[in-house]
């Protein structure tokens, strides 16, 4: 399996294995930045799964996000917590949209972020699976940042 780091430049304090471990273990939603037709940026939080060398998310085909990505596939992103000690990754890349089809990605995301496929919310999302699209983010640049030591909480 190709590494995310082989596909993207990496800057910041973390090593390639540390970045990949963070992406594999993190259940923090990704904040995905894209530009709308009115040329104003939008930031959308999504569940993600690291599938080397890509970050994968799901959105409905009728969503504003899908329309924005169809118009401009260039994205920025950040994965970091909202509480101290602050640390995470941010980057830039290209996003592609493909139909979910028979992919298990939506079920994997539900298990990762909800913990079950049985909740009413999970059942509702699964009932709409036919109209879901996979967003595959191919990072070109990554930057790790970590203020834990500076904040005295490493």
Buried (B, 14 or more C-beta within 10 A) or exposed (E): EEEBBEBBEBEBEBEBEBBBEBBEEBEBBBBBBBBBEEEEEEEBEBBBBBBBBBBBBBBBBEBBBBBBBEEBBEBBBBBBEEEEBBBBBBBBBBBEBEEBEEBEBBBBBBEEBBEEEEEEEBEEBEEEBEBBBBBBBBBEEBBBBBBEEEEEEE
